[in-house]
Amino acid sequence: MPDTRTPFSELDEFIALPRLGGLVLSPDGRRAVLTVTTLDAARTGYRHALWVVPAAGGGVPQRLTRSAKSEAGAAFTATGDLLFVSSRPDADDADGKEAAQLWILPTAGGEARALTRLAGGVDGIAAVARDAATVILRAPLLPGSASLEADAVARKDRSDLQVNAVLHESYPVRYWDHDLGPDEPHLFALDLAGALVEEPARPTTADAAP
């Protein structure tokens, strides 16, 4: 008898199917970048990677990123460079922070590199300007931190003193299965005009907390 099994015949095979999401189109409309989710080698978790395909169809999909920490939140700049968020190691960061940062993959070629080194990391890309070298980031600050520098000092103090407690002065304190805080979400504007220099860019002053 012919083998009629499909990936939908067994639960393990179904779970192992790659999943597509996070579709973004390049400014010239020629390329589409997908976030592809697959099982890790231990089959106990998922990893995310960015792939590019011709927007018109056909061609061969090409993998753009590969790391154990995964990549997500892809977005194109006005000039066609690809932005994404990842907690992959930054070879130029001597402190070796594990927080997710904003990365750029130049359309002209070359390796991806980190654009930020924020103590609290980057949560995601909120928006990218169509006609300017500006991106709006979502990033957390600790309560009472009026700047990125103050936030970095506060986080270092918490780490040095091994403080993990969270003081809640308002509701809610939990969302589904995890505690909220101590981080508070903020929006930052980042100028990408100097994105190809060696030093990481610095976002502007934080907005009011949403």
PyMOL CGO cylinders between C-alpha atoms (Angstrom):
from pymol import cmd
from pymol.cgo import CYLINDER

trace = [
    CYLINDER, 0.00, 0.00, 0.00, 1.25, 3.52, -0.72, 0.3, 1, 1, 1, 1, 1, 1,
    CYLINDER, 1.25, 3.52, -0.72, 2.39, 5.55, 2.26, 0.3, 1, 1, 1, 1, 1, 1,
    CYLINDER, 2.39, 5.55, 2.26, -0.36, 8.10, 2.87, 0.3, 1, 1, 1, 1, 1, 1,
    CYLINDER, -0.36, 8.10, 2.87, 1.13, 9.61, 6.00, 0.3, 1, 1, 1, 1, 1, 1,
    CYLINDER, 1.13, 9.61, 6.00, 1.53, 13.38, 6.14, 0.3, 1, 1, 1, 1, 1, 1,
    CYLINDER, 1.53, 13.38, 6.14, 2.99, 15.72, 8.77, 0.3, 1, 1, 1, 1, 1, 1,
    CYLINDER, 2.99, 15.72, 8.77, -0.56, 16.00, 10.06, 0.3, 1, 1, 1, 1, 1, 1,
    CYLINDER, -0.56, 16.00, 10.06, -0.71, 12.25, 10.80, 0.3, 1, 1, 1, 1, 1, 1,
    CYLINDER, -0.71, 12.25, 10.80, 1.57, 12.43, 13.85, 0.3, 1, 1, 1, 1, 1, 1,
    CYLINDER, 1.57, 12.43, 13.85, 1.48, 15.09, 16.54, 0.3, 1, 1, 1, 1, 1, 1,
    CYLINDER, 1.48, 15.09, 16.54, 5.28, 15.20, 16.83, 0.3, 1, 1, 1, 1, 1, 1,
    CYLINDER, 5.28, 15.20, 16.83, 5.65, 15.79, 13.08, 0.3, 1, 1, 1, 1, 1, 1,
    CYLINDER, 5.65, 15.79, 13.08, 2.92, 18.43, 13.12, 0.3, 1, 1, 1, 1, 1, 1,
    CYLINDER, 2.92, 18.43, 13.12, 4.60, 20.34, 15.95, 0.3, 1, 1, 1, 1, 1, 1,
    CYLINDER, 4.60, 20.34, 15.95, 7.91, 20.21, 14.07, 0.3, 1, 1, 1, 1, 1, 1,
    CYLINDER, 7.91, 20.21, 14.07, 6.50, 21.93, 10.98, 0.3, 1, 1, 1, 1, 1, 1,
    CYLINDER, 6.50, 21.93, 10.98, 8.13, 25.35, 10.35, 0.3, 1, 1, 1, 1, 1, 1,
    CYLINDER, 8.13, 25.35, 10.35, 5.78, 28.26, 11.02, 0.3, 1, 1, 1, 1, 1, 1,
    CYLINDER, 5.78, 28.26, 11.02, 5.75, 31.50, 9.10, 0.3, 1, 1, 1, 1, 1, 1,
    CYLINDER, 5.75, 31.50, 9.10, 5.04, 34.96, 10.49, 0.3, 1, 1, 1, 1, 1, 1,
    CYLINDER, 5.04, 34.96, 10.49, 6.20, 38.55, 10.65, 0.3, 1, 1, 1, 1, 1, 1,
    CYLINDER, 6.20, 38.55, 10.65, 5.99, 39.33, 6.94, 0.3, 1, 1, 1, 1, 1, 1,
    CYLINDER, 5.99, 39.33, 6.94, 7.60, 42.67, 5.96, 0.3, 1, 1, 1, 1, 1, 1,
    CYLINDER, 7.60, 42.67, 5.96, 8.09, 44.10, 2.47, 0.3, 1, 1, 1, 1, 1, 1,
    CYLINDER, 8.09, 44.10, 2.47, 11.18, 46.02, 1.35, 0.3, 1, 1, 1, 1, 1, 1,
    CYLINDER, 11.18, 46.02, 1.35, 10.74, 49.68, 0.28, 0.3, 1, 1, 1, 1, 1, 1,
    CYLINDER, 10.74, 49.68, 0.28, 11.25, 48.80, -3.39, 0.3, 1, 1, 1, 1, 1, 1,
    CYLINDER, 11.25, 48.80, -3.39, 8.68, 46.00, -3.20, 0.3, 1, 1, 1, 1, 1, 1,
    CYLINDER, 8.68, 46.00, -3.20, 11.09, 43.36, -4.46, 0.3, 1, 1, 1, 1, 1, 1,
    CYLINDER, 11.09, 43.36, -4.46, 11.89, 41.46, -1.27, 0.3, 1, 1, 1, 1, 1, 1,
    CYLINDER, 11.89, 41.46, -1.27, 9.78, 40.00, 1.50, 0.3, 1, 1, 1, 1, 1, 1,
    CYLINDER, 9.78, 40.00, 1.50, 11.30, 38.98, 4.82, 0.3, 1, 1, 1, 1, 1, 1,
    CYLINDER, 11.30, 38.98, 4.82, 9.62, 36.28, 6.88, 0.3, 1, 1, 1, 1, 1, 1,
    CYLINDER, 9.62, 36.28, 6.88, 10.12, 35.19, 10.47, 0.3, 1, 1, 1, 1, 1, 1,
    CYLINDER, 10.12, 35.19, 10.47, 10.35, 31.39, 10.38, 0.3, 1, 1, 1, 1, 1, 1,
    CYLINDER, 10.35, 31.39, 10.38, 9.85, 29.47, 13.63, 0.3, 1, 1, 1, 1, 1, 1,
    CYLINDER, 9.85, 29.47, 13.63, 11.28, 25.95, 14.01, 0.3, 1, 1, 1, 1, 1, 1,
    CYLINDER, 11.28, 25.95, 14.01, 11.93, 23.49, 16.82, 0.3, 1, 1, 1, 1, 1, 1,
    CYLINDER, 11.93, 23.49, 16.82, 15.37, 23.63, 18.40, 0.3, 1, 1, 1, 1, 1, 1,
    CYLINDER, 15.37, 23.63, 18.40, 17.74, 20.66, 18.34, 0.3, 1, 1, 1, 1, 1, 1,
    CYLINDER, 17.74, 20.66, 18.34, 16.47, 19.38, 21.70, 0.3, 1, 1, 1, 1, 1, 1,
    CYLINDER, 16.47, 19.38, 21.70, 12.85, 19.65, 20.48, 0.3, 1, 1, 1, 1, 1, 1,
    CYLINDER, 12.85, 19.65, 20.48, 11.94, 21.42, 23.71, 0.3, 1, 1, 1, 1, 1, 1,
    CYLINDER, 11.94, 21.42, 23.71, 11.66, 24.99, 22.45, 0.3, 1, 1, 1, 1, 1, 1,
    CYLINDER, 11.66, 24.99, 22.45, 11.40, 27.16, 19.38, 0.3, 1, 1, 1, 1, 1, 1,
    CYLINDER, 11.40, 27.16, 19.38, 13.86, 29.36, 17.53, 0.3, 1, 1, 1, 1, 1, 1,
    CYLINDER, 13.86, 29.36, 17.53, 13.11, 32.22, 15.16, 0.3, 1, 1, 1, 1, 1, 1,
    CYLINDER, 13.11, 32.22, 15.16, 15.13, 33.14, 12.09, 0.3, 1, 1, 1, 1, 1, 1,
    CYLINDER, 15.13, 33.14, 12.09, 14.71, 35.64, 9.26, 0.3, 1, 1, 1, 1, 1, 1,
    CYLINDER, 14.71, 35.64, 9.26, 14.39, 34.46, 5.65, 0.3, 1, 1, 1, 1, 1, 1,
    CYLINDER, 14.39, 34.46, 5.65, 14.09, 36.51, 2.47, 0.3, 1, 1, 1, 1, 1, 1,
    CYLINDER, 14.09, 36.51, 2.47, 12.05, 35.56, -0.60, 0.3, 1, 1, 1, 1, 1, 1,
    CYLINDER, 12.05, 35.56, -0.60, 11.30, 37.38, -3.88, 0.3, 1, 1, 1, 1, 1, 1,
    CYLINDER, 11.30, 37.38, -3.88, 8.05, 39.30, -3.42, 0.3, 1, 1, 1, 1, 1, 1,
    CYLINDER, 8.05, 39.30, -3.42, 6.95, 38.41, -6.95, 0.3, 1, 1, 1, 1, 1, 1,
    CYLINDER, 6.95, 38.41, -6.95, 7.17, 34.68, -6.24, 0.3, 1, 1, 1, 1, 1, 1,
    CYLINDER, 7.17, 34.68, -6.24, 9.56, 32.05, -7.50, 0.3, 1, 1, 1, 1, 1, 1,
    CYLINDER, 9.56, 32.05, -7.50, 13.23, 32.00, -6.65, 0.3, 1, 1, 1, 1, 1, 1,
    CYLINDER, 13.23, 32.00, -6.65, 14.86, 30.25, -3.71, 0.3, 1, 1, 1, 1, 1, 1,
    CYLINDER, 14.86, 30.25, -3.71, 14.30, 31.42, -0.10, 0.3, 1, 1, 1, 1, 1, 1,
    CYLINDER, 14.30, 31.42, -0.10, 17.51, 32.50, 1.61, 0.3, 1, 1, 1, 1, 1, 1,
    CYLINDER, 17.51, 32.50, 1.61, 18.20, 32.43, 5.31, 0.3, 1, 1, 1, 1, 1, 1,
    CYLINDER, 18.20, 32.43, 5.31, 19.47, 35.77, 6.59, 0.3, 1, 1, 1, 1, 1, 1,
    CYLINDER, 19.47, 35.77, 6.59, 20.06, 35.11, 10.30, 0.3, 1, 1, 1, 1, 1, 1,
    CYLINDER, 20.06, 35.11, 10.30, 21.11, 32.19, 12.47, 0.3, 1, 1, 1, 1, 1, 1,
    CYLINDER, 21.11, 32.19, 12.47, 21.66, 32.26, 16.23, 0.3, 1, 1, 1, 1, 1, 1,
    CYLINDER, 21.66, 32.26, 16.23, 20.72, 30.33, 19.35, 0.3, 1, 1, 1, 1, 1, 1,
    CYLINDER, 20.72, 30.33, 19.35, 18.96, 33.44, 20.73, 0.3, 1, 1, 1, 1, 1, 1,
    CYLINDER, 18.96, 33.44, 20.73, 16.66, 33.88, 17.70, 0.3, 1, 1, 1, 1, 1, 1,
    CYLINDER, 16.66, 33.88, 17.70, 15.65, 37.04, 15.84, 0.3, 1, 1, 1, 1, 1, 1,
    CYLINDER, 15.65, 37.04, 15.84, 12.30, 38.77, 15.51, 0.3, 1, 1, 1, 1, 1, 1,
    CYLINDER, 12.30, 38.77, 15.51, 10.59, 42.10, 14.88, 0.3, 1, 1, 1, 1, 1, 1,
    CYLINDER, 10.59, 42.10, 14.88, 12.03, 42.64, 11.40, 0.3, 1, 1, 1, 1, 1, 1,
    CYLINDER, 12.03, 42.64, 11.40, 11.55, 46.02, 9.69, 0.3, 1, 1, 1, 1, 1, 1,
    CYLINDER, 11.55, 46.02, 9.69, 13.10, 47.78, 6.71, 0.3, 1, 1, 1, 1, 1, 1,
    CYLINDER, 13.10, 47.78, 6.71, 14.68, 51.21, 6.80, 0.3, 1, 1, 1, 1, 1, 1,
    CYLINDER, 14.68, 51.21, 6.80, 13.95, 53.78, 4.09, 0.3, 1, 1, 1, 1, 1, 1,
    CYLINDER, 13.95, 53.78, 4.09, 17.18, 52.76, 2.33, 0.3, 1, 1, 1, 1, 1, 1,
    CYLINDER, 17.18, 52.76, 2.33, 16.43, 49.03, 2.41, 0.3, 1, 1, 1, 1, 1, 1,
    CYLINDER, 16.43, 49.03, 2.41, 18.61, 47.94, 5.34, 0.3, 1, 1, 1, 1, 1, 1,
    CYLINDER, 18.61, 47.94, 5.34, 17.00, 45.31, 7.55, 0.3, 1, 1, 1, 1, 1, 1,
    CYLINDER, 17.00, 45.31, 7.55, 16.42, 45.97, 11.26, 0.3, 1, 1, 1, 1, 1, 1,
    CYLINDER, 16.42, 45.97, 11.26, 15.62, 43.26, 13.79, 0.3, 1, 1, 1, 1, 1, 1,
    CYLINDER, 15.62, 43.26, 13.79, 15.68, 42.60, 17.53, 0.3, 1, 1, 1, 1, 1, 1,
    CYLINDER, 15.68, 42.60, 17.53, 17.80, 39.83, 19.04, 0.3, 1, 1, 1, 1, 1, 1,
    CYLINDER, 17.80, 39.83, 19.04, 19.63, 38.93, 22.25, 0.3, 1, 1, 1, 1, 1, 1,
    CYLINDER, 19.63, 38.93, 22.25, 22.42, 37.25, 20.26, 0.3, 1, 1, 1, 1, 1, 1,
    CYLINDER, 22.42, 37.25, 20.26, 25.93, 38.01, 21.60, 0.3, 1, 1, 1, 1, 1, 1,
    CYLINDER, 25.93, 38.01, 21.60, 27.52, 41.27, 20.45, 0.3, 1, 1, 1, 1, 1, 1,
    CYLINDER, 27.52, 41.27, 20.45, 31.21, 40.70, 19.69, 0.3, 1, 1, 1, 1, 1, 1,
    CYLINDER, 31.21, 40.70, 19.69, 31.96, 44.38, 20.32, 0.3, 1, 1, 1, 1, 1, 1,
    CYLINDER, 31.96, 44.38, 20.32, 30.28, 44.52, 23.73, 0.3, 1, 1, 1, 1, 1, 1,
    CYLINDER, 30.28, 44.52, 23.73, 32.86, 43.79, 26.43, 0.3, 1, 1, 1, 1, 1, 1,
    CYLINDER, 32.86, 43.79, 26.43, 30.15, 43.57, 29.11, 0.3, 1, 1, 1, 1, 1, 1,
    CYLINDER, 30.15, 43.57, 29.11, 28.36, 40.78, 27.25, 0.3, 1, 1, 1, 1, 1, 1,
    CYLINDER, 28.36, 40.78, 27.25, 24.83, 41.95, 28.06, 0.3, 1, 1, 1, 1, 1, 1,
    CYLINDER, 24.83, 41.95, 28.06, 22.15, 39.34, 27.39, 0.3, 1, 1, 1, 1, 1, 1,
    CYLINDER, 22.15, 39.34, 27.39, 19.33, 41.85, 26.90, 0.3, 1, 1, 1, 1, 1, 1,
    CYLINDER, 19.33, 41.85, 26.90, 17.86, 42.02, 23.40, 0.3, 1, 1, 1, 1, 1, 1,
    CYLINDER, 17.86, 42.02, 23.40, 19.19, 44.87, 21.25, 0.3, 1, 1, 1, 1, 1, 1,
    CYLINDER, 19.19, 44.87, 21.25, 18.42, 46.46, 17.89, 0.3, 1, 1, 1, 1, 1, 1,
    CYLINDER, 18.42, 46.46, 17.89, 20.50, 45.03, 15.02, 0.3, 1, 1, 1, 1, 1, 1,
    CYLINDER, 20.50, 45.03, 15.02, 20.98, 46.10, 11.41, 0.3, 1, 1, 1, 1, 1, 1,
    CYLINDER, 20.98, 46.10, 11.41, 21.76, 43.94, 8.37, 0.3, 1, 1, 1, 1, 1, 1,
    CYLINDER, 21.76, 43.94, 8.37, 22.97, 46.24, 5.56, 0.3, 1, 1, 1, 1, 1, 1,
    CYLINDER, 22.97, 46.24, 5.56, 21.34, 45.75, 2.17, 0.3, 1, 1, 1, 1, 1, 1,
    CYLINDER, 21.34, 45.75, 2.17, 24.76, 46.25, 0.56, 0.3, 1, 1, 1, 1, 1, 1,
    CYLINDER, 24.76, 46.25, 0.56, 26.06, 43.14, 2.31, 0.3, 1, 1, 1, 1, 1, 1,
    CYLINDER, 26.06, 43.14, 2.31, 28.18, 42.33, 5.33, 0.3, 1, 1, 1, 1, 1, 1,
    CYLINDER, 28.18, 42.33, 5.33, 27.46, 40.99, 8.79, 0.3, 1, 1, 1, 1, 1, 1,
    CYLINDER, 27.46, 40.99, 8.79, 24.68, 42.15, 11.05, 0.3, 1, 1, 1, 1, 1, 1,
    CYLINDER, 24.68, 42.15, 11.05, 25.76, 44.39, 13.93, 0.3, 1, 1, 1, 1, 1, 1,
    CYLINDER, 25.76, 44.39, 13.93, 24.15, 45.82, 17.04, 0.3, 1, 1, 1, 1, 1, 1,
    CYLINDER, 24.15, 45.82, 17.04, 22.93, 49.42, 16.90, 0.3, 1, 1, 1, 1, 1, 1,
    CYLINDER, 22.93, 49.42, 16.90, 22.10, 49.71, 20.60, 0.3, 1, 1, 1, 1, 1, 1,
    CYLINDER, 22.10, 49.71, 20.60, 23.59, 48.60, 23.90, 0.3, 1, 1, 1, 1, 1, 1,
    CYLINDER, 23.59, 48.60, 23.90, 20.81, 49.53, 26.30, 0.3, 1, 1, 1, 1, 1, 1,
    CYLINDER, 20.81, 49.53, 26.30, 21.07, 48.17, 29.83, 0.3, 1, 1, 1, 1, 1, 1,
    CYLINDER, 21.07, 48.17, 29.83, 17.42, 47.12, 29.82, 0.3, 1, 1, 1, 1, 1, 1,
    CYLINDER, 17.42, 47.12, 29.82, 17.44, 45.98, 26.21, 0.3, 1, 1, 1, 1, 1, 1,
    CYLINDER, 17.44, 45.98, 26.21, 14.97, 46.64, 23.42, 0.3, 1, 1, 1, 1, 1, 1,
    CYLINDER, 14.97, 46.64, 23.42, 11.45, 45.19, 23.44, 0.3, 1, 1, 1, 1, 1, 1,
    CYLINDER, 11.45, 45.19, 23.44, 10.65, 45.86, 19.79, 0.3, 1, 1, 1, 1, 1, 1,
    CYLINDER, 10.65, 45.86, 19.79, 10.40, 48.23, 16.85, 0.3, 1, 1, 1, 1, 1, 1,
    CYLINDER, 10.40, 48.23, 16.85, 7.33, 50.46, 17.10, 0.3, 1, 1, 1, 1, 1, 1,
    CYLINDER, 7.33, 50.46, 17.10, 7.70, 52.27, 13.75, 0.3, 1, 1, 1, 1, 1, 1,
    CYLINDER, 7.70, 52.27, 13.75, 10.20, 53.15, 11.03, 0.3, 1, 1, 1, 1, 1, 1,
    CYLINDER, 10.20, 53.15, 11.03, 10.09, 56.44, 9.10, 0.3, 1, 1, 1, 1, 1, 1,
    CYLINDER, 10.09, 56.44, 9.10, 9.46, 56.06, 5.36, 0.3, 1, 1, 1, 1, 1, 1,
    CYLINDER, 9.46, 56.06, 5.36, 11.45, 59.08, 4.22, 0.3, 1, 1, 1, 1, 1, 1,
    CYLINDER, 11.45, 59.08, 4.22, 13.92, 59.63, 7.06, 0.3, 1, 1, 1, 1, 1, 1,
    CYLINDER, 13.92, 59.63, 7.06, 16.63, 57.71, 8.89, 0.3, 1, 1, 1, 1, 1, 1,
    CYLINDER, 16.63, 57.71, 8.89, 14.63, 57.37, 12.09, 0.3, 1, 1, 1, 1, 1, 1,
    CYLINDER, 14.63, 57.37, 12.09, 13.21, 54.40, 13.98, 0.3, 1, 1, 1, 1, 1, 1,
    CYLINDER, 13.21, 54.40, 13.98, 10.96, 54.37, 17.06, 0.3, 1, 1, 1, 1, 1, 1,
    CYLINDER, 10.96, 54.37, 17.06, 11.89, 51.73, 19.63, 0.3, 1, 1, 1, 1, 1, 1,
    CYLINDER, 11.89, 51.73, 19.63, 10.02, 50.21, 22.55, 0.3, 1, 1, 1, 1, 1, 1,
    CYLINDER, 10.02, 50.21, 22.55, 12.38, 49.84, 25.49, 0.3, 1, 1, 1, 1, 1, 1,
    CYLINDER, 12.38, 49.84, 25.49, 11.95, 49.51, 29.27, 0.3, 1, 1, 1, 1, 1, 1,
    CYLINDER, 11.95, 49.51, 29.27, 13.14, 51.83, 32.03, 0.3, 1, 1, 1, 1, 1, 1,
    CYLINDER, 13.14, 51.83, 32.03, 13.10, 51.18, 35.75, 0.3, 1, 1, 1, 1, 1, 1,
    CYLINDER, 13.10, 51.18, 35.75, 10.71, 53.38, 37.75, 0.3, 1, 1, 1, 1, 1, 1,
    CYLINDER, 10.71, 53.38, 37.75, 12.23, 56.76, 38.57, 0.3, 1, 1, 1, 1, 1, 1,
    CYLINDER, 12.23, 56.76, 38.57, 14.80, 56.60, 35.76, 0.3, 1, 1, 1, 1, 1, 1,
    CYLINDER, 14.80, 56.60, 35.76, 14.65, 59.86, 33.80, 0.3, 1, 1, 1, 1, 1, 1,
    CYLINDER, 14.65, 59.86, 33.80, 17.27, 58.81, 31.25, 0.3, 1, 1, 1, 1, 1, 1,
    CYLINDER, 17.27, 58.81, 31.25, 19.03, 55.79, 29.80, 0.3, 1, 1, 1, 1, 1, 1,
    CYLINDER, 19.03, 55.79, 29.80, 22.09, 56.60, 31.88, 0.3, 1, 1, 1, 1, 1, 1,
    CYLINDER, 22.09, 56.60, 31.88, 20.06, 56.68, 35.10, 0.3, 1, 1, 1, 1, 1, 1,
    CYLINDER, 20.06, 56.68, 35.10, 18.41, 53.40, 34.13, 0.3, 1, 1, 1, 1, 1, 1,
    CYLINDER, 18.41, 53.40, 34.13, 21.80, 51.75, 33.57, 0.3, 1, 1, 1, 1, 1, 1,
    CYLINDER, 21.80, 51.75, 33.57, 22.97, 52.87, 37.03, 0.3, 1, 1, 1, 1, 1, 1,
    CYLINDER, 22.97, 52.87, 37.03, 19.77, 51.60, 38.67, 0.3, 1, 1, 1, 1, 1, 1,
    CYLINDER, 19.77, 51.60, 38.67, 20.06, 48.22, 36.96, 0.3, 1, 1, 1, 1, 1, 1,
    CYLINDER, 20.06, 48.22, 36.96, 23.70, 47.88, 38.01, 0.3, 1, 1, 1, 1, 1, 1,
    CYLINDER, 23.70, 47.88, 38.01, 22.76, 48.68, 41.60, 0.3, 1, 1, 1, 1, 1, 1,
    CYLINDER, 22.76, 48.68, 41.60, 20.01, 46.05, 41.57, 0.3, 1, 1, 1, 1, 1, 1,
    CYLINDER, 20.01, 46.05, 41.57, 22.43, 43.51, 40.12, 0.3, 1, 1, 1, 1, 1, 1,
    CYLINDER, 22.43, 43.51, 40.12, 25.26, 44.31, 42.55, 0.3, 1, 1, 1, 1, 1, 1,
    CYLINDER, 25.26, 44.31, 42.55, 22.89, 44.12, 45.53, 0.3, 1, 1, 1, 1, 1, 1,
    CYLINDER, 22.89, 44.12, 45.53, 21.14, 41.03, 44.11, 0.3, 1, 1, 1, 1, 1, 1,
    CYLINDER, 21.14, 41.03, 44.11, 17.75, 42.71, 44.36, 0.3, 1, 1, 1, 1, 1, 1,
    CYLINDER, 17.75, 42.71, 44.36, 14.91, 40.94, 42.54, 0.3, 1, 1, 1, 1, 1, 1,
    CYLINDER, 14.91, 40.94, 42.54, 11.96, 42.33, 44.50, 0.3, 1, 1, 1, 1, 1, 1,
    CYLINDER, 11.96, 42.33, 44.50, 9.26, 44.43, 42.82, 0.3, 1, 1, 1, 1, 1, 1,
    CYLINDER, 9.26, 44.43, 42.82, 7.31, 47.11, 44.72, 0.3, 1, 1, 1, 1, 1, 1,
    CYLINDER, 7.31, 47.11, 44.72, 3.76, 47.38, 43.38, 0.3, 1, 1, 1, 1, 1, 1,
    CYLINDER, 3.76, 47.38, 43.38, 1.86, 50.57, 44.18, 0.3, 1, 1, 1, 1, 1, 1,
    CYLINDER, 1.86, 50.57, 44.18, -1.00, 50.11, 41.72, 0.3, 1, 1, 1, 1, 1, 1,
    CYLINDER, -1.00, 50.11, 41.72, -3.02, 47.46, 39.90, 0.3, 1, 1, 1, 1, 1, 1,
    CYLINDER, -3.02, 47.46, 39.90, -2.46, 45.18, 37.95, 0.3, 1, 1, 1, 1, 1, 1,
    CYLINDER, -2.46, 45.18, 37.95, 0.50, 43.22, 39.30, 0.3, 1, 1, 1, 1, 1, 1,
    CYLINDER, 0.50, 43.22, 39.30, 0.27, 40.18, 37.00, 0.3, 1, 1, 1, 1, 1, 1,
    CYLINDER, 0.27, 40.18, 37.00, -0.61, 39.44, 33.38, 0.3, 1, 1, 1, 1, 1, 1,
    CYLINDER, -0.61, 39.44, 33.38, -1.67, 35.84, 32.80, 0.3, 1, 1, 1, 1, 1, 1,
    CYLINDER, -1.67, 35.84, 32.80, 1.26, 33.70, 33.98, 0.3, 1, 1, 1, 1, 1, 1,
    CYLINDER, 1.26, 33.70, 33.98, 3.92, 36.29, 34.77, 0.3, 1, 1, 1, 1, 1, 1,
    CYLINDER, 3.92, 36.29, 34.77, 4.50, 39.19, 37.13, 0.3, 1, 1, 1, 1, 1, 1,
    CYLINDER, 4.50, 39.19, 37.13, 4.55, 42.75, 35.84, 0.3, 1, 1, 1, 1, 1, 1,
    CYLINDER, 4.55, 42.75, 35.84, 7.43, 45.09, 36.51, 0.3, 1, 1, 1, 1, 1, 1,
    CYLINDER, 7.43, 45.09, 36.51, 9.68, 46.49, 37.59, 0.3, 1, 1, 1, 1, 1, 1,
    CYLINDER, 9.68, 46.49, 37.59, 10.27, 47.67, 34.01, 0.3, 1, 1, 1, 1, 1, 1,
    CYLINDER, 10.27, 47.67, 34.01, 8.01, 50.36, 32.56, 0.3, 1, 1, 1, 1, 1, 1,
    CYLINDER, 8.01, 50.36, 32.56, 7.60, 50.67, 28.75, 0.3, 1, 1, 1, 1, 1, 1,
    CYLINDER, 7.60, 50.67, 28.75, 8.85, 53.78, 26.95, 0.3, 1, 1, 1, 1, 1, 1,
    CYLINDER, 8.85, 53.78, 26.95, 9.31, 54.93, 23.37, 0.3, 1, 1, 1, 1, 1, 1,
    CYLINDER, 9.31, 54.93, 23.37, 12.62, 56.20, 22.00, 0.3, 1, 1, 1, 1, 1, 1,
    CYLINDER, 12.62, 56.20, 22.00, 13.55, 57.84, 18.70, 0.3, 1, 1, 1, 1, 1, 1,
    CYLINDER, 13.55, 57.84, 18.70, 16.80, 56.57, 17.18, 0.3, 1, 1, 1, 1, 1, 1,
    CYLINDER, 16.80, 56.57, 17.18, 18.63, 58.40, 14.39, 0.3, 1, 1, 1, 1, 1, 1,
    CYLINDER, 18.63, 58.40, 14.39, 20.02, 55.88, 11.91, 0.3, 1, 1, 1, 1, 1, 1,
    CYLINDER, 20.02, 55.88, 11.91, 22.04, 58.43, 9.93, 0.3, 1, 1, 1, 1, 1, 1,
    CYLINDER, 22.04, 58.43, 9.93, 25.25, 57.24, 11.57, 0.3, 1, 1, 1, 1, 1, 1,
    CYLINDER, 25.25, 57.24, 11.57, 24.30, 53.58, 11.64, 0.3, 1, 1, 1, 1, 1, 1,
    CYLINDER, 24.30, 53.58, 11.64, 27.34, 52.48, 9.65, 0.3, 1, 1, 1, 1, 1, 1,
    CYLINDER, 27.34, 52.48, 9.65, 29.89, 53.90, 12.07, 0.3, 1, 1, 1, 1, 1, 1,
    CYLINDER, 29.89, 53.90, 12.07, 31.61, 51.66, 14.60, 0.3, 1, 1, 1, 1, 1, 1,
    CYLINDER, 31.61, 51.66, 14.60, 30.03, 53.08, 17.76, 0.3, 1, 1, 1, 1, 1, 1,
    CYLINDER, 30.03, 53.08, 17.76, 26.43, 52.11, 18.66, 0.3, 1, 1, 1, 1, 1, 1,
    CYLINDER, 26.43, 52.11, 18.66, 23.77, 54.76, 18.22, 0.3, 1, 1, 1, 1, 1, 1,
    CYLINDER, 23.77, 54.76, 18.22, 22.09, 56.51, 21.15, 0.3, 1, 1, 1, 1, 1, 1,
    CYLINDER, 22.09, 56.51, 21.15, 18.32, 56.99, 21.32, 0.3, 1, 1, 1, 1, 1, 1,
    CYLINDER, 18.32, 56.99, 21.32, 16.91, 60.38, 22.23, 0.3, 1, 1, 1, 1, 1, 1,
    CYLINDER, 16.91, 60.38, 22.23, 15.28, 61.21, 25.56, 0.3, 1, 1, 1, 1, 1, 1,
    CYLINDER, 15.28, 61.21, 25.56, 12.52, 58.84, 26.58, 0.3, 1, 1, 1, 1, 1, 1,
    CYLINDER, 12.52, 58.84, 26.58, 8.88, 59.72, 26.21, 0.3, 1, 1, 1, 1, 1, 1,
    CYLINDER, 8.88, 59.72, 26.21, 6.33, 59.64, 28.99, 0.3, 1, 1, 1, 1, 1, 1,
    CYLINDER, 6.33, 59.64, 28.99, 5.45, 56.09, 29.99, 0.3, 1, 1, 1, 1, 1, 1,
    CYLINDER, 5.45, 56.09, 29.99, 2.39, 54.82, 28.03, 0.3, 1, 1, 1, 1, 1, 1,
]
cmd.load_cgo(trace, "trace")
